[in-house]
Amino acid sequence: MFKRLTLLWTVVRGDARQLWAALRHPAAPGWLKLGAALIVIYVVSPIDIIPDFIPGLGVVDDIVLVPLAIRALLKRLPVEIARAVGRVR
């Protein structure tokens, strides 16, 4: 599992930092917090779309779905939060 988390972090490093900053913003909406919590639950959950024991394919769903989910949350940020975290629109 540590290897999977390390690989994910290298893929989503910048977006994850922006999401973390948005979550810490005083005006962060509830849907943002819920979405981030669901992403974390998916990453640490042993249930995956493609099981991790399949060599080579086990982490593909995480490497694809997690960055897409983070980007989807960041695209929907309110303007003032997007500007505050450096995601200028």
N, CA, C and O atoms as a GROMACS GRO file, in nm:
protein
  356
    1MET      N    1   0.082  -0.119   0.000
    1MET     CA    2   0.000   0.000   0.000
    1MET      C    3   0.086   0.126   0.000
    1MET      O    4   0.049   0.225  -0.062
    2PHE      N    5   0.201   0.124   0.068
    2PHE     CA    6   0.289   0.240   0.071
    2PHE      C    7   0.338   0.274  -0.069
    2PHE      O    8   0.347   0.392  -0.106
    3LYS      N    9   0.368   0.172  -0.149
    3LYS     CA   10   0.414   0.194  -0.286
    3LYS      C   11   0.305   0.263  -0.367
    3LYS      O   12   0.334   0.353  -0.446
    4ARG      N   13   0.180   0.222  -0.347
    4ARG     CA   14   0.068   0.282  -0.419
    4ARG      C   15   0.052   0.428  -0.381
    4ARG      O   16   0.030   0.513  -0.467
    5LEU      N   17   0.063   0.459  -0.253
    5LEU     CA   18   0.050   0.597  -0.208
    5LEU      C   19   0.164   0.684  -0.260
    5LEU      O   20   0.142   0.800  -0.296
    6THR      N   21   0.284   0.631  -0.264
    6THR     CA   22   0.398   0.705  -0.316
    6THR      C   23   0.379   0.736  -0.464
    6THR      O   24   0.405   0.849  -0.507
    7LEU      N   25   0.336   0.640  -0.540
    7LEU     CA   26   0.311   0.660  -0.683
    7LEU      C   27   0.202   0.763  -0.706
    7LEU      O   28   0.214   0.850  -0.793
    8LEU      N   29   0.096   0.754  -0.629
    8LEU     CA   30  -0.013   0.851  -0.640
    8LEU      C   31   0.035   0.992  -0.608
    8LEU      O   32  -0.003   1.087  -0.676
    9TRP      N   33   0.117   1.005  -0.505
    9TRP     CA   34   0.164   1.136  -0.466
    9TRP      C   35   0.247   1.200  -0.577
    9TRP      O   36   0.236   1.321  -0.599
   10THR      N   37   0.328   1.124  -0.646
   10THR     CA   38   0.408   1.180  -0.755
   10THR      C   39   0.319   1.227  -0.870
   10THR      O   40   0.353   1.323  -0.939
   11VAL      N   41   0.206   1.161  -0.890
   11VAL     CA   42   0.116   1.198  -1.000
   11VAL      C   43   0.036   1.324  -0.965
   11VAL      O   44   0.017   1.410  -1.051
   12VAL      N   45  -0.009   1.336  -0.841
   12VAL     CA   46  -0.103   1.443  -0.806
   12VAL      C   47  -0.044   1.549  -0.713
   12VAL      O   48  -0.120   1.625  -0.652
   13ARG      N   49   0.083   1.556  -0.700
   13ARG     CA   50   0.148   1.642  -0.601
   13ARG      C   51   0.098   1.787  -0.604
   13ARG      O   52   0.053   1.838  -0.501
   14GLY      N   53   0.103   1.854  -0.718
   14GLY     CA   54   0.062   1.995  -0.726
   14GLY      C   55  -0.086   2.013  -0.700
   14GLY      O   56  -0.126   2.102  -0.624
   15ASP      N   57  -0.168   1.930  -0.761
   15ASP     CA   58  -0.312   1.941  -0.741
   15ASP      C   59  -0.350   1.908  -0.598
   15ASP      O   60  -0.441   1.970  -0.543
   16ALA      N   61  -0.284   1.812  -0.538
   16ALA     CA   62  -0.315   1.775  -0.399
   16ALA      C   63  -0.281   1.891  -0.305
   16ALA      O   64  -0.353   1.916  -0.209
   17ARG      N   65  -0.173   1.960  -0.332
   17ARG     CA   66  -0.137   2.077  -0.250
   17ARG      C   67  -0.241   2.188  -0.264
   17ARG      O   68  -0.278   2.251  -0.165
   18GLN      N   69  -0.287   2.211  -0.386
   18GLN     CA   70  -0.391   2.312  -0.406
   18GLN      C   71  -0.522   2.272  -0.338
   18GLN      O   72  -0.590   2.356  -0.279
   19LEU      N   73  -0.556   2.145  -0.344
   19LEU     CA   74  -0.677   2.097  -0.278
   19LEU      C   75  -0.664   2.114  -0.128
   19LEU      O   76  -0.760   2.154  -0.062
   20TRP      N   77  -0.548   2.082  -0.073
   20TRP     CA   78  -0.526   2.098   0.071
   20TRP      C   79  -0.539   2.244   0.112
   20TRP      O   80  -0.600   2.275   0.214
   21ALA      N   81  -0.483   2.334   0.032
   21ALA     CA   82  -0.494   2.477   0.062
   21ALA      C   83  -0.640   2.523   0.054
   21ALA      O   84  -0.684   2.603   0.136
   22ALA      N   85  -0.713   2.472  -0.043
   22ALA     CA   86  -0.855   2.508  -0.057
   22ALA      C   87  -0.935   2.457   0.061
   22ALA      O   88  -1.026   2.525   0.108
   23LEU      N   89  -0.902   2.339   0.110
   23LEU     CA   90  -0.973   2.283   0.225
   23LEU      C   91  -0.948   2.364   0.352
   23LEU      O   92  -1.035   2.372   0.438
   24ARG      N   93  -0.830   2.423   0.363
   24ARG     CA   94  -0.796   2.502   0.481
   24ARG      C   95  -0.849   2.645   0.473
   24ARG      O   96  -0.845   2.718   0.572
   25HIS      N   97  -0.898   2.687   0.355
   25HIS     CA   98  -0.952   2.822   0.338
   25HIS      C   99  -1.077   2.837   0.424
   25HIS      O  100  -1.158   2.745   0.431
   26PRO      N  101  -1.094   2.951   0.490
   26PRO     CA  102  -1.210   2.969   0.578
   26PRO      C  103  -1.345   2.958   0.507
   26PRO      O  104  -1.445   2.924   0.570
   27ALA      N  105  -1.348   2.987   0.378
   27ALA     CA  106  -1.475   2.983   0.304
   27ALA      C  107  -1.493   2.852   0.227
   27ALA      O  108  -1.576   2.845   0.137
   28ALA      N  109  -1.418   2.750   0.262
   28ALA     CA  110  -1.428   2.621   0.190
   28ALA      C  111  -1.568   2.564   0.207
   28ALA      O  112  -1.616   2.547   0.319
   29PRO      N  113  -1.634   2.532   0.095
   29PRO     CA  114  -1.771   2.478   0.103
   29PRO      C  115  -1.772   2.333   0.152
   29PRO      O  116  -1.672   2.262   0.144
   30GLY      N  117  -1.885   2.292   0.202
   30GLY     CA  118  -1.901   2.156   0.253
   30GLY      C  119  -1.882   2.050   0.148
   30GLY      O  120  -1.829   1.943   0.176
   31TRP      N  121  -1.927   2.078   0.024
   31TRP     CA  122  -1.912   1.977  -0.082
   31TRP      C  123  -1.766   1.949  -0.112
   31TRP      O  124  -1.730   1.838  -0.151
   32LEU      N  125  -1.680   2.050  -0.093
   32LEU     CA  126  -1.537   2.030  -0.116
   32LEU      C  127  -1.479   1.936  -0.012
   32LEU      O  128  -1.400   1.847  -0.044
   33LYS      N  129  -1.518   1.957   0.112
   33LYS     CA  130  -1.470   1.871   0.221
   33LYS      C  131  -1.521   1.728   0.203
   33LYS      O  132  -1.446   1.633   0.224
   34LEU      N  133  -1.647   1.714   0.164
   34LEU     CA  134  -1.703   1.581   0.142
   34LEU      C  135  -1.631   1.512   0.026
   34LEU      O  136  -1.596   1.394   0.036
   35GLY      N  137  -1.610   1.583  -0.083
   35GLY     CA  138  -1.540   1.524  -0.199
   35GLY      C  139  -1.400   1.480  -0.164
   35GLY      O  140  -1.356   1.372  -0.204
   36ALA      N  141  -1.327   1.563  -0.090
   36ALA     CA  142  -1.191   1.526  -0.049
   36ALA      C  143  -1.193   1.404   0.042
   36ALA      O  144  -1.107   1.316   0.030
   37ALA      N  145  -1.289   1.398   0.134
   37ALA     CA  146  -1.300   1.283   0.223
   37ALA      C  147  -1.328   1.156   0.144
   37ALA      O  148  -1.273   1.050   0.174
   38LEU      N  149  -1.414   1.164   0.044
   38LEU     CA  150  -1.444   1.047  -0.039
   38LEU      C  151  -1.322   1.001  -0.118
   38LEU      O  152  -1.302   0.881  -0.137
   39ILE      N  153  -1.241   1.094  -0.165
   39ILE     CA  154  -1.118   1.057  -0.236
   39ILE      C  155  -1.023   0.983  -0.142
   39ILE      O  156  -0.966   0.880  -0.179
   40VAL      N  157  -1.007   1.034  -0.021
   40VAL     CA  158  -0.919   0.968   0.077
   40VAL      C  159  -0.970   0.828   0.110
   40VAL      O  160  -0.893   0.733   0.117
   41ILE      N  161  -1.101   0.817   0.129
   41ILE     CA  162  -1.159   0.685   0.159
   41ILE      C  163  -1.133   0.589   0.043
   41ILE      O  164  -1.101   0.472   0.067
   42TYR      N  165  -1.147   0.635  -0.080
   42TYR     CA  166  -1.123   0.548  -0.195
   42TYR      C  167  -0.977   0.503  -0.200
   42TYR      O  168  -0.948   0.386  -0.227
   43VAL      N  169  -0.884   0.595  -0.172
   43VAL     CA  170  -0.742   0.561  -0.179
   43VAL      C  171  -0.703   0.458  -0.073
   43VAL      O  172  -0.627   0.365  -0.102
   44VAL      N  173  -0.754   0.471   0.047
   44VAL     CA  174  -0.714   0.379   0.154
   44VAL      C  175  -0.801   0.254   0.159
   44VAL      O  176  -0.768   0.159   0.230
   45SER      N  177  -0.910   0.252   0.085
   45SER     CA  178  -1.001   0.138   0.086
   45SER      C  179  -0.938   0.018   0.015
   45SER      O  180  -0.871   0.034  -0.087
   46PRO      N  181  -0.957  -0.101   0.068
   46PRO     CA  182  -0.905  -0.220   0.002
   46PRO      C  183  -0.990  -0.260  -0.120
   46PRO      O  184  -0.949  -0.347  -0.198
   47ILE      N  185  -1.105  -0.197  -0.138
   47ILE     CA  186  -1.192  -0.228  -0.251
   47ILE      C  187  -1.158  -0.134  -0.366
   47ILE      O  188  -1.168  -0.012  -0.351
   48ASP      N  189  -1.119  -0.189  -0.478
   48ASP     CA  190  -1.084  -0.112  -0.596
   48ASP      C  191  -1.162  -0.160  -0.716
   48ASP      O  192  -1.219  -0.269  -0.716
   49ILE      N  193  -1.165  -0.077  -0.820
   49ILE     CA  194  -1.228  -0.119  -0.946
   49ILE      C  195  -1.146  -0.232  -1.007
   49ILE      O  196  -1.202  -0.332  -1.053
   50ILE      N  197  -1.014  -0.215  -1.008
   50ILE     CA  198  -0.923  -0.320  -1.054
   50ILE      C  199  -0.844  -0.363  -0.931
   50ILE      O  200  -0.771  -0.281  -0.875
   51PRO      N  201  -0.855  -0.488  -0.887
   51PRO     CA  202  -0.784  -0.532  -0.765
   51PRO      C  203  -0.633  -0.512  -0.774
   51PRO      O  204  -0.573  -0.530  -0.880
   52ASP      N  205  -0.573  -0.474  -0.662
   52ASP     CA  206  -0.429  -0.445  -0.658
   52ASP      C  207  -0.342  -0.567  -0.680
   52ASP      O  208  -0.225  -0.552  -0.715
   53PHE      N  209  -0.394  -0.686  -0.662
   53PHE     CA  210  -0.310  -0.805  -0.677
   53PHE      C  211  -0.286  -0.840  -0.824
   53PHE      O  212  -0.206  -0.930  -0.852
   54ILE      N  213  -0.351  -0.774  -0.918
   54ILE     CA  214  -0.327  -0.799  -1.060
   54ILE      C  215  -0.201  -0.721  -1.099
   54ILE      O  216  -0.202  -0.598  -1.098
   55PRO      N  217  -0.093  -0.790  -1.134
   55PRO     CA  218   0.034  -0.722  -1.163
   55PRO      C  219   0.020  -0.622  -1.278
   55PRO      O  220  -0.034  -0.654  -1.384
   56GLY      N  221   0.072  -0.502  -1.254
   56GLY     CA  222   0.073  -0.399  -1.358
   56GLY      C  223  -0.057  -0.322  -1.373
   56GLY      O  224  -0.054  -0.205  -1.410
   57LEU      N  225  -0.169  -0.384  -1.344
   57LEU     CA  226  -0.298  -0.317  -1.360
   57LEU      C  227  -0.358  -0.274  -1.228
   57LEU      O  228  -0.453  -0.196  -1.226
   58GLY      N  229  -0.306  -0.324  -1.119
   58GLY     CA  230  -0.367  -0.301  -0.989
   58GLY      C  231  -0.375  -0.157  -0.945
   58GLY      O  232  -0.470  -0.118  -0.878
   59VAL      N  233  -0.277  -0.077  -0.983
   59VAL     CA  234  -0.278   0.064  -0.941
   59VAL      C  235  -0.328   0.157  -1.050
   59VAL      O  236  -0.337   0.278  -1.029
   60VAL      N  237  -0.360   0.104  -1.166
   60VAL     CA  238  -0.403   0.188  -1.278
   60VAL      C  239  -0.529   0.266  -1.243
   60VAL      O  240  -0.538   0.384  -1.275
   61ASP      N  241  -0.626   0.203  -1.179
   61ASP     CA  242  -0.748   0.274  -1.146
   61ASP      C  243  -0.721   0.390  -1.050
   61ASP      O  244  -0.781   0.496  -1.063
   62ASP      N  245  -0.630   0.369  -0.954
   62ASP     CA  246  -0.596   0.478  -0.862
   62ASP      C  247  -0.523   0.590  -0.935
   62ASP      O  248  -0.549   0.708  -0.909
   63ILE      N  249  -0.431   0.555  -1.023
   63ILE     CA  250  -0.352   0.655  -1.094
   63ILE      C  251  -0.438   0.737  -1.190
   63ILE      O  252  -0.403   0.850  -1.222
   64VAL      N  253  -0.547   0.681  -1.236
   64VAL     CA  254  -0.635   0.752  -1.328
   64VAL      C  255  -0.748   0.823  -1.253
   64VAL      O  256  -0.771   0.942  -1.275
   65LEU      N  257  -0.817   0.754  -1.166
   65LEU     CA  258  -0.937   0.809  -1.103
   65LEU      C  259  -0.907   0.916  -0.999
   65LEU      O  260  -0.978   1.016  -0.993
   66VAL      N  261  -0.807   0.899  -0.918
   66VAL     CA  262  -0.778   0.996  -0.812
   66VAL      C  263  -0.740   1.132  -0.869
   66VAL      O  264  -0.795   1.232  -0.825
   67PRO      N  265  -0.647   1.140  -0.966
   67PRO     CA  266  -0.618   1.272  -1.023
   67PRO      C  267  -0.740   1.336  -1.091
   67PRO      O  268  -0.759   1.457  -1.083
   68LEU      N  269  -0.821   1.255  -1.158
   68LEU     CA  270  -0.942   1.309  -1.221
   68LEU      C  271  -1.038   1.365  -1.117
   68LEU      O  272  -1.098   1.471  -1.138
   69ALA      N  273  -1.054   1.296  -1.007
   69ALA     CA  274  -1.144   1.342  -0.901
   69ALA      C  275  -1.092   1.471  -0.837
   69ALA      O  276  -1.170   1.562  -0.810
   70ILE      N  277  -0.962   1.478  -0.813
   70ILE     CA  278  -0.904   1.599  -0.755
   70ILE      C  279  -0.921   1.716  -0.850
   70ILE      O  280  -0.960   1.825  -0.809
   71ARG      N  281  -0.891   1.694  -0.978
   71ARG     CA  282  -0.909   1.801  -1.078
   71ARG      C  283  -1.054   1.847  -1.086
   71ARG      O  284  -1.080   1.966  -1.100
   72ALA      N  285  -1.148   1.753  -1.078
   72ALA     CA  286  -1.290   1.789  -1.083
   72ALA      C  287  -1.327   1.880  -0.966
   72ALA      O  288  -1.401   1.976  -0.983
   73LEU      N  289  -1.276   1.849  -0.848
   73LEU     CA  290  -1.303   1.934  -0.732
   73LEU      C  291  -1.241   2.073  -0.750
   73LEU      O  292  -1.304   2.174  -0.722
   74LEU      N  293  -1.117   2.076  -0.798
   74LEU     CA  294  -1.048   2.204  -0.815
   74LEU      C  295  -1.115   2.292  -0.921
   74LEU      O  296  -1.118   2.414  -0.907
   75LYS      N  297  -1.169   2.230  -1.025
   75LYS     CA  298  -1.237   2.308  -1.130
   75LYS      C  299  -1.364   2.374  -1.079
   75LYS      O  300  -1.408   2.474  -1.135
   76ARG      N  301  -1.424   2.321  -0.975
   76ARG     CA  302  -1.550   2.372  -0.923
   76ARG      C  303  -1.532   2.466  -0.804
   76ARG      O  304  -1.630   2.504  -0.739
   77LEU      N  305  -1.408   2.502  -0.774
   77LEU     CA  306  -1.384   2.592  -0.661
   77LEU      C  307  -1.448   2.728  -0.685
   77LEU      O  308  -1.447   2.778  -0.798
   78PRO      N  309  -1.504   2.788  -0.581
   78PRO     CA  310  -1.549   2.926  -0.594
   78PRO      C  311  -1.431   3.017  -0.631
   78PRO      O  312  -1.317   2.988  -0.597
   79VAL      N  313  -1.461   3.126  -0.701
   79VAL     CA  314  -1.356   3.213  -0.756
   79VAL      C  315  -1.259   3.263  -0.649
   79VAL      O  316  -1.138   3.261  -0.670
   80GLU      N  317  -1.311   3.308  -0.534
   80GLU     CA  318  -1.221   3.363  -0.432
   80GLU      C  319  -1.127   3.258  -0.375
   80GLU      O  320  -1.013   3.290  -0.342
   81ILE      N  321  -1.173   3.135  -0.362
   81ILE     CA  322  -1.085   3.028  -0.313
   81ILE      C  323  -0.985   2.989  -0.420
   81ILE      O  324  -0.868   2.966  -0.390
   82ALA      N  325  -1.029   2.982  -0.546
   82ALA     CA  326  -0.938   2.948  -0.656
   82ALA      C  327  -0.824   3.050  -0.664
   82ALA      O  328  -0.709   3.012  -0.685
   83ARG      N  329  -0.856   3.175  -0.650
   83ARG     CA  330  -0.750   3.278  -0.653
   83ARG      C  331  -0.656   3.265  -0.533
   83ARG      O  332  -0.535   3.282  -0.546
   84ALA      N  333  -0.713   3.235  -0.418
   84ALA     CA  334  -0.631   3.224  -0.295
   84ALA      C  335  -0.533   3.108  -0.301
   84ALA      O  336  -0.425   3.116  -0.244
   85VAL      N  337  -0.569   3.001  -0.369
   85VAL     CA  338  -0.480   2.884  -0.375
   85VAL      C  339  -0.395   2.882  -0.501
   85VAL      O  340  -0.322   2.786  -0.526
   86GLY      N  341  -0.403   2.988  -0.581
   86GLY     CA  342  -0.319   2.995  -0.700
   86GLY      C  343  -0.376   2.930  -0.823
   86GLY      O  344  -0.302   2.902  -0.917
   87ARG      N  345  -0.504   2.906  -0.824
   87ARG     CA  346  -0.570   2.846  -0.939
   87ARG      C  347  -0.655   2.955  -1.004
   87ARG      O  348  -0.778   2.955  -0.995
   88VAL      N  349  -0.588   3.048  -1.069
   88VAL     CA  350  -0.652   3.167  -1.125
   88VAL      C  351  -0.738   3.131  -1.244
   88VAL      O  352  -0.697   3.055  -1.332
   89ARG      N  353  -0.858   3.187  -1.245
   89ARG     CA  354  -0.948   3.166  -1.360
   89ARG      C  355  -0.962   3.293  -1.437
   89ARG      O  356  -1.033   3.296  -1.538
   0.00000   0.00000   0.00000
